[in-house]
Amino acid sequence: MHWRENPFLLTKILATVGPACNTPEKFAEMIKSGVRVARINFSHGSFEDFEQSLNVVREASKQTGIPIGVLGDLCGPKIRTKEFEHGGIVLNSDDSVRIVADESVIGNRCEESGVSTISTNYGLMVDEIKPNERIFINDGAVRLRVNSICGEGKEKYLDCQCIVGGLVSNKKGINLPDSDISTPSVTDWDKECVTWAVKHDLDYLALSFVRTAVDISTLNALLRQHGCDNNGRGGRKHLPIIAKIEKPQAIDDLDRICEKANAVMVARGDLGVEMDMAEVPVIQKKIIARAHDWGKPVIVATQMLQSMINEATPTRAEVSDVAGAIMEGADAVMLSGETAVGRYPLEATAVMARTARITEKEASRERSHQHSKPPKKLQENKRRTPALAHGVSVIVRDLQAKYVVVWTELGGTAQYMSQNRLCVPIIALSADQRTLRQMALFFGVFPMYMDRPNDSQELTAALDKLMLLYAWSDVGEPVVVCQGEPLGTPGITNTIRIHYVGDVQRMDWHDEEEESKQISSDTIAQKILDQ
């Protein structure tokens, strides 16, 4: 893909891979529309399916020449209904319902007694729920209240009354908004998925149903067993964790979760089931602000363009929802069913990109009148690279520079730049493919492969050629360059330079006669491109 065809989009778009977009050609079109991270949902499919999806994304990335991060979304301790005799049952208000401990029971409805029986994938649930607590099924579409706990052992069951009726079918999600359940944060299936993710070099793992920061530590401990260390960076030793905030308990431990996780996702689906959905917009704003305090990327997800699963155009409210998340400071917005199983995956991506581009202009205007502030927690730590990144934000504003260019070995400098919300593209150059893919999530960062230059002069020459080749800049325009000296050593970013594209004083191809003349910008540009 020619980079001129795709104007820079600062907000990152995540798209879930599924049957609707599971060919390299279709996913490549979505990349051209603006997708930068692909989500593989471990809740649906087999490892063969996941490998096919991964191959689709990698091939599409190769076709377009754009690095695409791949996020593996772990199921977490999601409680679901088991199988039913005829695929499901219809519950009516005031029906008597039994939720049984025996996970092998096939769900059914007894016509004589009118009692319905439901089994789940977490039989111990019957030991942890108390009378009068509520049980929500299928995102709260069906609601039960527990009357009593009956029986012993495998015969134990919850005697419930249906409050809101509806269809209950195989493998529907169950939420327990009033209960404190001791399900493990990382299930046996999750462990298998982690092994697969490490083996296949995924770029991010999302942990579902995070309750406290301890859940993040549990997954980190498992990753260490696989040779990964999220305290360091680079290569296969770094598999960042995205904490999905979808439990009310997580709000109480939000600071520690933001500290421990590498990124945060506002997973509004289950969050809106387990608490009053009217609170979700307020909670979303709080999570975004807290993640920014810690300098962590934040993703807003769930039902952003839900109607586009079946319709070619979104509702006005959905477009406003996407724009609102971006105005609040979301680094990324995510599509789920819209791209996985929807009828219009490419159109949904295009709508999200167009909305983001227009919204970013307004958000940038607002931020241009404000003094840039680095994330609070990074400011408190008084570290060198975050301080340099903040300095870059001031220089960009004062010079009205259109671009920041970063040479990065492991992506840390690019992330610090992103945290300052520069409102201009950050072109992050690296020779490490994994680093490029992981940077694809960062707001405003555009990762590009480049062979490692030998020194700053070689980097500057390559930068000039890049800016002119893609017509991103004219000769004489300022670009802020941030790098480490010497080049090639991770973690030593220590230099900010203001470079003017095609700087005549630097060019070693001028002879004395040429230097005495006024050289046109077109001449300079052509000579750079001819080198």
C-alpha positions in Angstrom: 0.0 0.0 0.0 1.2 3.5 -0.8 1.3 5.5 2.4 0.0 8.6 0.5 -3.3 6.8 0.2 -4.0 6.7 4.0 -3.9 10.0 5.8 -2.7 9.7 9.4 -5.3 8.6 11.9 -4.2 9.3 15.5 -6.8 7.2 17.2 -6.2 3.5 16.8 -8.9 1.1 15.6 -9.1 -2.5 16.8 -11.1 -5.0 14.7 -12.2 -8.5 15.8 -11.3 -11.2 13.3 -14.1 -13.6 12.4 -16.0 -15.2 9.6 -17.0 -11.8 8.1 -13.4 -10.7 7.5 -11.4 -13.9 7.5 -9.5 -13.5 4.2 -6.3 -11.6 3.6 -7.9 -9.5 0.9 -10.8 -8.4 3.0 -8.7 -7.7 6.1 -6.2 -5.8 3.9 -9.0 -3.5 2.9 -9.9 -2.9 6.5 -6.2 -2.1 7.2 -6.4 0.5 4.4 -9.5 2.0 6.1 -7.6 2.4 9.4 -7.5 -0.8 11.4 -4.2 -1.1 13.2 -4.8 -3.9 15.8 -6.5 -7.3 15.2 -8.4 -9.0 18.0 -8.6 -12.8 18.2 -11.4 -13.7 20.6 -10.4 -16.9 22.4 -14.0 -17.3 23.6 -15.1 -18.6 20.1 -13.3 -21.3 18.0 -10.5 -23.7 18.2 -6.7 -23.3 18.0 -7.0 -24.2 14.3 -9.4 -21.3 13.9 -7.1 -18.9 15.8 -4.2 -19.9 13.6 -6.1 -19.3 10.5 -7.1 -15.8 11.7 -3.6 -15.0 12.7 -2.3 -16.1 9.2 -5.0 -13.8 7.6 -3.8 -10.8 9.6 -0.1 -11.4 9.0 -0.7 -11.9 5.3 -2.8 -8.7 5.1 -0.2 -6.8 7.0 2.4 -8.1 4.5 0.3 -7.1 1.6 -0.3 -3.5 2.8 3.2 -3.0 4.3 1.6 -1.7 7.6 2.6 -3.3 10.9 -0.5 -4.7 12.6 -0.6 -5.7 16.3 -2.5 -8.9 17.3 -4.4 -9.0 20.5 -5.4 -12.4 22.0 -8.5 -11.9 24.2 -8.6 -14.4 27.0 -12.0 -15.7 28.1 -11.4 -15.3 31.8 -13.8 -16.8 34.4 -16.9 -16.3 32.3 -19.8 -18.3 33.6 -22.0 -19.7 30.8 -25.0 -22.0 30.4 -24.3 -25.5 29.3 -26.3 -27.4 26.7 -30.1 -27.7 26.4 -32.2 -30.6 25.0 -33.6 -28.6 22.1 -31.0 -25.8 22.0 -32.7 -23.6 24.5 -35.8 -22.9 26.6 -38.2 -19.9 26.9 -38.7 -18.7 30.4 -41.7 -16.6 31.4 -42.1 -14.2 34.3 -42.7 -16.0 37.6 -41.5 -19.4 36.2 -39.7 -21.7 38.7 -36.1 -22.3 37.6 -33.4 -24.6 39.0 -29.7 -23.9 38.4 -28.0 -27.2 39.3 -24.5 -28.0 40.6 -24.1 -31.0 38.3 -22.4 -29.6 35.1 -23.3 -32.7 33.1 -27.0 -32.1 33.3 -28.7 -31.2 30.0 -31.0 -28.2 30.4 -34.7 -28.8 29.9 -38.2 -27.7 30.8 -40.6 -30.2 32.5 -44.0 -29.6 31.0 -45.8 -31.3 33.9 -44.3 -29.3 36.7 -43.4 -26.2 34.7 -40.0 -26.2 36.3 -37.0 -25.4 34.1 -33.5 -26.8 34.8 -30.3 -25.0 33.8 -26.7 -26.3 34.2 -23.6 -24.1 34.0 -19.8 -24.4 33.4 -19.2 -23.5 37.0 -21.0 -25.9 39.3 -19.5 -24.4 42.4 -21.7 -21.3 41.8 -24.5 -23.0 43.8 -22.2 -22.8 46.9 -21.3 -19.1 46.5 -24.7 -17.5 45.9 -27.1 -16.4 48.6 -30.9 -16.1 48.7 -32.3 -12.9 47.2 -29.2 -12.4 44.9 -29.8 -11.9 41.2 -28.7 -14.0 38.2 -28.6 -12.3 34.8 -28.5 -14.4 31.6 -27.6 -13.4 28.1 -26.4 -9.8 28.9 -29.3 -9.3 31.4 -32.0 -10.1 28.8 -33.3 -12.8 31.2 -33.2 -12.2 35.0 -33.7 -14.6 37.9 -33.8 -14.1 41.7 -32.6 -16.8 44.1 -35.3 -18.0 46.5 -33.3 -20.7 48.3 -30.5 -23.2 48.1 -31.6 -26.9 48.1 -30.0 -30.3 48.2 -26.5 -31.6 48.8 -23.5 -32.5 46.6 -24.3 -33.0 43.0 -28.0 -32.8 43.8 -27.6 -29.3 45.1 -29.4 -26.5 43.2 -30.5 -22.9 43.3 -34.3 -22.5 43.5 -34.9 -19.4 41.5 -37.9 -17.3 40.3 -37.8 -15.7 36.8 -38.2 -11.9 37.1 -37.7 -11.1 33.4 -38.4 -13.8 30.9 -36.9 -14.7 27.5 -35.0 -17.3 25.5 -32.1 -19.0 27.3 -29.9 -21.1 24.9 -26.6 -22.9 24.8 -23.5 -21.2 26.1 -25.1 -17.9 27.0 -23.2 -15.7 29.5 -24.3 -15.5 33.1 -23.6 -12.4 35.3 -24.0 -12.3 39.1 -24.1 -8.6 40.0 -24.8 -9.2 43.7 -22.4 -12.1 44.4 -18.7 -12.4 45.2 -17.6 -15.4 43.2 -14.2 -17.1 43.7 -13.6 -18.2 40.2 -9.9 -18.2 39.2 -8.8 -15.2 37.3 -7.0 -17.4 34.8 -8.9 -20.6 33.8 -7.4 -23.8 32.4 -8.6 -22.8 29.0 -6.9 -19.4 29.4 -3.6 -21.2 30.3 -3.8 -23.2 27.0 -4.4 -19.9 25.2 -1.5 -18.2 26.8 0.8 -21.1 25.7 -0.5 -20.7 22.2 -0.1 -16.9 22.2 3.5 -17.1 23.3 4.3 -19.8 20.8 2.7 -17.8 17.9 4.3 -14.5 19.0 1.1 -12.5 19.7 1.6 -8.9 20.6 -0.9 -8.3 23.5 -3.0 -10.4 25.8 -6.3 -9.1 27.2 -7.4 -10.4 30.6 -11.1 -10.6 31.1 -13.1 -9.9 34.3 -10.2 -8.4 36.2 -11.3 -7.8 39.8 -8.1 -6.6 41.4 -4.4 -6.0 40.5 -3.7 -9.5 41.9 -5.3 -10.9 38.7 -2.7 -9.1 36.6 0.1 -10.5 38.8 -1.3 -14.0 38.4 -1.2 -13.7 34.6 2.3 -12.2 34.8 3.5 -15.1 36.9 2.1 -17.5 34.2 3.9 -15.5 31.5 7.2 -15.7 33.4 6.9 -19.5 33.2 6.8 -19.2 29.5 9.9 -17.0 29.5 8.1 -13.6 29.2 8.9 -10.7 31.5 6.6 -7.6 31.4 9.0 -5.7 33.6 11.4 -5.6 30.7 10.8 -4.9 27.0 11.6 -6.4 23.7 11.4 -9.6 21.7 9.6 -12.6 23.0 10.4 -11.5 26.5 7.6 -8.9 26.5 3.9 -9.8 26.1 1.9 -6.8 27.4 -1.3 -7.3 29.4 -4.5 -5.3 28.7 -6.8 -5.3 31.8 -10.4 -5.5 30.8 -12.5 -3.5 33.3 -15.9 -5.1 33.3 -16.5 -5.9 37.0 -17.6 -3.4 39.7 -14.9 -4.7 42.0 -12.3 -3.4 39.5 -13.4 0.1 39.9 -12.4 -0.1 43.6 -8.9 -1.1 42.7 -8.5 0.9 39.5 -5.2 2.7 40.5 -3.4 -0.6 41.2 -4.8 -2.2 38.1 -3.6 0.7 36.0 -0.2 0.5 37.6 0.2 -3.3 37.0 -1.3 -3.6 33.5 0.3 -2.4 30.3 -3.0 -1.0 29.0 -6.7 -0.9 30.0 -9.9 -1.7 28.2 -13.3 -0.3 29.1 -15.3 -3.4 28.4 -18.8 -1.9 28.6 -20.8 -5.1 27.8 -20.5 -7.0 31.1 -19.8 -3.7 33.0 -23.2 -2.5 31.9 -24.9 -5.7 33.0 -23.2 -6.0 36.5 -23.9 -2.4 37.4 -26.5 0.2 36.5 -25.9 0.9 32.9 -26.7 4.6 33.5 -23.4 4.7 35.5 -21.3 3.3 32.6 -20.6 6.6 30.8 -19.4 8.2 34.0 -17.3 5.1 34.8 -15.9 5.2 31.3 -14.7 8.8 31.7 -13.2 7.9 35.1 -11.3 4.9 33.7 -9.9 6.9 30.7 -8.7 9.7 33.1 -7.1 7.2 35.5 -5.3 5.3 32.7 -3.9 8.6 31.4 -2.6 9.4 34.9 -0.6 6.2 34.7 0.5 6.8 31.1 -1.3 3.6 29.9 -3.2 3.3 26.6 -6.9 2.9 27.1 -9.3 1.2 24.7 -13.1 1.7 24.6 -15.1 -1.3 23.5 -18.5 -2.9 23.0 -21.4 -2.0 20.9 -19.8 1.1 19.4 -21.4 0.5 16.0 -23.7 -2.4 17.0 -26.4 -1.7 14.4 -23.9 -2.2 11.6 -23.9 -5.9 12.3 -27.0 -5.9 10.1 -27.3 -2.4 8.7 -25.0 -0.6 6.2 -25.2 2.7 8.2 -24.9 3.3 11.9 -27.3 5.2 14.1 -26.5 8.8 15.0 -26.2 7.8 18.6 -23.5 5.3 17.8 -21.4 7.8 15.8 -21.8 10.2 18.8 -20.6 7.4 21.1 -17.4 6.8 19.1 -16.8 10.6 18.9 -17.4 11.0 22.7 -14.9 8.3 23.6 -12.3 10.0 21.4 -13.0 13.4 22.9 -12.7 11.9 26.4 -9.2 10.7 25.4 -9.5 7.1 24.4 -6.3 5.9 22.6 -8.2 3.3 20.7 -11.8 2.2 19.9 -12.8 -1.4 19.2 -15.2 -3.2 16.9 -16.4 -6.6 17.9 -19.3 -8.3 16.3 -19.4 -5.6 13.7 -16.3 -7.0 12.0 -16.3 -10.6 13.3 -19.8 -11.7 12.2 -21.4 -8.5 10.7 -22.6 -8.0 7.2 -20.7 -4.8 6.7 -17.2 -5.1 8.3 -15.4 -2.8 5.9 -18.2 -0.2 6.1 -18.1 -0.3 9.9 -14.3 0.3 9.8 -14.7 3.2 7.4 -17.4 4.8 9.5 -15.2 4.5 12.6 -12.2 6.0 10.8 -14.1 8.9 9.3 -15.7 9.7 12.7 -12.3 9.5 14.4 -10.6 11.8 11.8 -13.2 14.5 12.1 -13.3 14.3 15.9 -9.5 14.4 16.2 -9.5 17.8 14.5 -11.7 19.3 17.1 -9.9 17.5 20.0 -6.6 18.8 18.6 -7.9 22.4 18.4 -9.0 22.2 22.1 -5.7 20.7 23.2 -3.7 23.3 21.2 -4.9 26.0 23.6 -3.8 24.0 26.7 -0.4 23.5 28.1 0.7 19.9 27.6 1.1 18.0 30.8 2.8 14.6 31.1 1.0 11.8 32.9 0.9 12.5 36.6 2.5 9.3 37.8 5.4 9.6 35.3 5.9 13.2 36.3 6.2 12.1 39.9 8.9 9.5 39.0 11.1 12.2 37.4 12.5 9.8 34.8 14.6 11.0 31.8 12.6 9.7 28.8 9.2 10.9 30.0 10.8 14.3 30.6 12.2 14.3 27.1 8.8 13.4 25.7 7.2 16.3 27.4 9.9 18.6 26.1 9.1 17.4 22.6 5.5 18.3 23.1 6.5 21.9 24.0 8.8 22.2 21.0 6.1 20.9 18.6 3.7 23.5 19.8 6.2 26.4 19.7 7.5 25.4 16.2 4.2 24.2 14.8 6.1 21.2 13.7 4.0 18.7 11.7 5.8 15.5 12.7 7.8 13.9 15.4 10.3 11.2 14.4 11.5 8.7 16.9 14.2 6.0 16.5 13.3 3.3 19.0 14.7 -0.1 19.7 11.9 -1.4 22.0 9.0 1.1 21.6 9.3 2.8 25.0 10.2 6.3 23.7 7.3 6.1 21.2 4.9 5.2 24.0 6.1 8.1 26.2 5.5 10.5 23.2 2.1 9.1 22.7 1.2 9.7 26.4 1.7 13.5 25.8 -1.1 13.5 23.2 1.0 15.6 20.7 -1.8 16.0 18.1 0.8 15.4 15.4 1.9 12.1 13.9 4.8 10.3 15.7 6.7 8.4 13.1 8.4 5.6 15.1 11.2 3.9 13.2 12.6 0.6 14.4 14.4 -2.5 13.0 12.5 -4.8 15.3 9.2 -6.3 13.9 7.7 -7.1 17.2 8.3 -3.6 18.5 6.6 -2.2 15.4 3.5 -4.4 15.9 3.2 -3.5 19.6 3.5 0.2 18.8 0.5 -0.1 16.5 -1.7 0.4 19.6 -0.2 3.7 20.7 -2.2 6.9 20.0 -0.6 9.0 17.3 2.2 6.5 16.7 2.9 5.3 13.2 5.5 2.5 13.2 7.7 2.0 10.2 10.5 -0.5 9.6 14.0 0.8 8.9 17.3 -0.9 8.9 19.3 0.3 12.0 21.4 3.4 10.9 25.0 3.5 11.9 24.8 7.1 13.3 22.7 10.2 13.5 23.8 11.5 10.1 22.7 8.3 8.4 19.4 8.5 10.3 18.8 12.1 9.2 19.5 11.2 5.5 17.1 8.3 5.6 14.5 10.6 7.3 14.8 13.2 4.6 14.2 10.6 1.9 11.2 9.2 3.8 9.5 12.6 4.3 10.0 13.5 0.7 9.2 10.1 -0.8 5.8 10.0 0.8 5.2 13.8 0.4 4.7 14.1 4.1 6.8 17.3 4.3 8.3 20.0 2.1 11.9 21.0 2.0 12.6 23.4 4.9 9.8 22.3 7.2 10.8 21.4 10.8 10.7 17.9 12.2 11.4 17.1 15.8 13.7 14.1 16.1 14.2 12.1 19.3 16.7 9.3 19.7 19.4 7.8 21.8 23.1 8.4 21.4 24.7 6.1 20.4 22.0 4.5 18.3 21.1 0.9 18.8 21.2 0.7 22.6 17.8 0.2 24.2 16.6 2.5 27.0 19.1 5.4 26.5 16.9 8.0 24.7 18.8 11.2 25.5 18.7 13.5 22.5 16.1 15.9 20.9 17.0 17.6 17.6 15.2 20.1 15.5 15.8 19.1 11.9 14.7 21.0 8.8 13.9 18.7 5.9 16.6 18.9 3.3 18.8 21.1 5.5 21.3 22.5 2.9 24.0 23.0 5.5 24.1 19.3 6.2 24.3 18.0 2.6 27.6 16.6 1.5 26.8 16.6 -2.2 27.0 20.5 -2.6 30.1 21.8 -4.2 31.3 25.3 -3.7 29.7 26.6 -6.9 26.3 25.2 -5.9 26.6 26.6 -2.4 27.0 30.0 -3.8 23.6 29.8 -5.6 20.1 29.8 -4.4 19.0 26.2 -4.7 15.3 25.5 -5.2 13.4 23.3 -2.9 12.5 21.0 -5.9 16.2 20.6 -6.7 17.1 19.7 -3.1 14.2 17.2 -2.9 15.2 15.5 -6.2 18.8 15.2 -5.2 17.8 13.6 -1.9 15.5 11.1 -3.6 18.3 10.3 -6.1 20.8 9.4 -3.5 
